[in-house]
Amino acid sequence: MVRPIILVTPSQQASGVELLDPSISVGNSYLETLSQAGALPLALPLSTNRTQLAAYLERADGLLLTGGDDLDPRLYWPDVSSELLAKCDCEGPIRDTMELTLLDLLFRNPKPLLAVCRGHQLVNVALGGTLYVDLPTQRTGSLDHAQMERRFEPVHQVDILPYSLAAEIWNQKRLSVNSTHHQAIQRIADPLLPSLMATDGVIEGTELRPEYTQILPWYQSVQFHPERLANSYPVHQRLFQAFVGACVSSLK
């Protein structure tokens, strides 16, 4: 099988451990899981240069938007309160701008896209949706979705909606997932459909509505981190296998 090149977006760090200069961070589990599924993953530099990002995408066969800190709520809610804003841990404008630019370029030159956690939220915002800035504050009765100390183990279940692409990928009705987020989709963007749902109603996965599939040849998003579970819980490798398979198909 041809090994497709898949771009992986980085997190931003103020300084690195070794050289104390501005650095990036990419969880190696993303790269390992993609490699095990048959891809050649490539971590991107942190850049807002549209020409440079377009050149990377032109040479790549797919894009993975990773997790990380919060999006700036002012991107989708200009009048967000200072109290809610104070609950956010934002990386700063560089990453937000970079990933929104990548999505704009990708929609103009469609290739398969997988979006994880922050990426799941980012795509919803890019397509016109909104987020809960802080679930405990804004949504009573929700599960504890911010179980950071158990990030490598399942902590709750999600329902896989029937007749979805997700149902074909996972080939089961329910899935046990980890959960390390305090934000979530509030109003889902018009081009998207929920594909995975937590038992408290929080949207844990999305895909494109049939009438919008021209936007991308393949798209899945998840609110959890399957790359952290894939080694111990092989069912989570199915998502990466499907993604890589779509990237291979797009080469033909």
C-alpha positions in Angstrom: 0.0 0.0 0.0 1.2 3.5 -0.7 1.9 5.4 2.5 0.1 8.7 2.3 1.7 11.8 3.8 -0.5 13.3 6.6 0.1 16.7 8.1 -0.3 16.9 11.9 -0.8 20.3 13.6 1.3 21.2 16.6 0.6 22.8 20.0 2.3 26.1 20.9 4.7 26.4 23.8 6.2 29.5 25.2 9.5 27.9 25.7 11.1 24.5 25.2 12.6 22.3 27.9 16.1 22.3 26.3 16.7 25.6 24.6 14.2 27.9 26.3 13.0 29.4 23.0 9.5 29.3 21.5 8.7 25.7 20.7 6.0 23.4 19.4 4.7 20.2 20.9 3.1 17.2 19.1 2.0 14.1 21.1 4.0 11.2 19.7 0.9 9.0 20.0 -0.6 10.8 17.0 2.4 10.1 14.9 2.8 6.5 16.1 -0.9 5.7 15.6 -0.9 7.1 12.1 2.3 5.3 11.2 0.8 2.0 12.5 -2.2 2.6 10.2 0.1 2.9 7.2 0.7 6.6 6.9 3.8 8.9 6.9 2.9 11.6 9.5 4.6 15.0 9.3 4.4 17.5 12.1 3.9 21.0 10.8 5.9 24.0 12.0 3.9 26.7 13.7 3.2 29.3 11.0 0.6 31.7 9.8 2.2 32.1 6.4 -0.6 31.2 4.0 1.7 30.6 1.1 3.8 28.2 3.2 0.8 26.4 4.6 -0.7 26.0 1.1 2.6 24.5 -0.1 2.5 21.9 2.7 -1.1 21.0 1.9 -0.4 20.7 -1.8 2.2 18.0 -1.1 0.2 16.2 1.5 -2.6 13.6 1.2 -4.5 14.4 4.4 -4.6 16.6 7.5 -5.0 15.8 11.2 -6.1 18.6 13.6 -4.9 17.7 17.0 -6.0 18.5 20.5 -4.6 21.1 22.8 -5.6 24.2 24.7 -8.8 26.2 24.2 -9.8 28.2 21.1 -10.3 31.9 21.9 -14.0 32.2 22.5 -14.0 35.6 20.9 -13.7 33.9 17.6 -17.4 32.8 17.8 -18.7 34.9 20.7 -17.3 38.5 20.5 -19.3 39.5 23.6 -18.2 36.6 25.9 -18.2 37.6 29.5 -14.9 38.2 31.3 -15.9 35.5 33.8 -16.2 32.8 31.2 -13.1 34.1 29.4 -11.1 33.7 32.6 -12.0 30.0 32.6 -10.2 29.5 29.2 -6.6 28.4 28.7 -5.9 29.7 25.3 -2.6 29.1 23.4 -2.8 32.5 21.7 -3.7 33.8 18.2 -0.9 32.1 16.2 -2.3 28.5 16.5 -5.9 29.7 16.0 -5.0 31.6 12.9 -2.8 28.8 11.5 -5.5 26.1 11.9 -8.3 28.3 10.6 -6.1 29.2 7.6 -5.3 25.5 7.0 -9.1 24.7 7.0 -9.8 27.6 4.6 -7.1 26.2 2.2 -8.4 22.6 2.7 -11.9 23.6 1.8 -10.6 25.1 -1.4 -8.4 22.1 -2.2 -10.3 19.2 -0.5 -8.5 16.3 1.1 -9.4 13.9 3.9 -9.5 15.5 7.4 -9.5 14.0 10.9 -10.1 16.4 13.8 -9.4 15.4 17.4 -10.7 17.2 20.6 -9.7 20.9 20.0 -9.8 20.1 16.3 -13.4 18.8 16.6 -14.4 22.1 18.1 -12.3 24.2 15.6 -14.0 22.7 12.6 -17.4 23.4 14.1 -16.4 27.1 14.7 -14.9 27.4 11.2 -18.1 26.3 9.6 -20.3 28.7 11.7 -21.1 26.8 14.9 -20.5 27.8 18.5 -19.1 26.2 21.6 -19.8 26.0 25.3 -16.9 28.0 26.7 -17.1 26.0 30.0 -19.4 23.0 30.4 -19.6 23.1 34.2 -20.7 26.7 34.2 -23.0 26.7 31.2 -24.6 23.2 31.1 -26.0 21.7 34.3 -26.3 18.0 34.5 -23.3 17.2 32.3 -20.9 14.3 33.0 -17.4 15.1 34.3 -15.7 15.6 30.9 -12.4 16.9 32.3 -10.9 13.8 33.7 -7.3 14.7 33.1 -5.8 12.2 35.5 -7.4 9.3 33.5 -6.5 10.5 30.0 -5.2 7.0 28.9 -8.3 5.1 29.9 -12.0 5.1 29.1 -14.2 7.0 31.5 -17.6 7.2 29.9 -19.5 5.8 26.9 -20.7 7.5 23.7 -23.6 6.3 21.4 -22.7 5.8 17.8 -25.5 7.2 15.7 -26.9 4.6 13.2 -26.7 5.1 9.5 -23.6 7.3 10.0 -20.1 6.9 8.5 -19.0 6.6 12.1 -21.2 3.5 12.5 -19.5 1.9 9.5 -16.0 2.7 10.9 -16.6 1.6 14.5 -19.0 -1.3 13.6 -20.7 -1.1 17.0 -23.4 0.8 18.8 -21.4 2.2 21.7 -17.8 3.1 22.4 -15.9 3.7 25.6 -13.8 6.9 25.5 -11.5 9.1 27.5 -12.4 12.7 28.3 -10.1 15.6 28.9 -12.1 18.7 27.9 -14.2 21.4 29.5 -15.5 22.9 26.2 -17.8 21.3 23.7 -20.0 22.0 20.7 -23.0 24.1 21.6 -24.7 25.0 18.3 -23.6 22.6 15.6 -22.6 24.2 12.2 -25.1 23.7 9.4 -22.9 21.4 7.3 -22.3 19.0 10.1 -24.2 16.1 11.7 -23.6 14.6 15.1 -22.2 11.1 14.8 -21.3 10.3 18.4 -23.2 11.4 21.5 -22.3 11.2 25.2 -25.1 9.9 27.4 -25.6 13.5 28.7 -26.2 14.8 25.2 -22.8 16.4 24.6 -21.8 15.9 20.9 -18.7 13.7 20.8 -18.3 13.3 17.0 -19.4 15.0 13.8 -19.4 14.3 10.1 -20.7 16.1 7.0 -24.3 16.1 6.0 -24.9 14.3 2.7 -25.6 17.5 0.9 -22.3 19.0 2.0 -19.9 16.1 1.2 -18.4 18.1 -1.6 -16.6 20.1 1.1 -14.2 17.3 1.8 -13.8 13.7 0.4 -13.7 12.3 3.9 -14.2 13.8 7.3 -14.6 12.6 10.9 -14.2 14.5 14.2 -14.1 13.2 17.8 -14.2 15.1 21.1 -12.0 12.5 22.8 -8.4 11.2 22.2 -8.4 7.9 20.4 -4.7 8.1 19.8 -4.1 7.7 23.5 -6.3 4.6 23.7 -5.4 2.8 20.4 -2.5 0.7 21.9 -4.5 -0.6 24.9 -7.9 -0.6 23.3 -7.4 -1.6 19.6 -11.0 -0.7 18.6 -9.8 3.0 18.6 -7.3 2.1 15.8 -10.2 1.7 13.4 -10.7 5.4 13.1 -7.0 5.9 12.0 -7.2 3.0 9.6 -10.3 4.5 8.0 -8.6 7.9 7.8 -5.5 6.6 6.2 -7.5 4.4 3.9 -9.4 7.5 2.7 -6.1 9.3 2.2 -4.8 6.4 0.0 -8.1 6.4 -2.0 -7.7 10.1 -2.7 -4.4 9.4 -4.4 -6.1 7.3 -7.1 
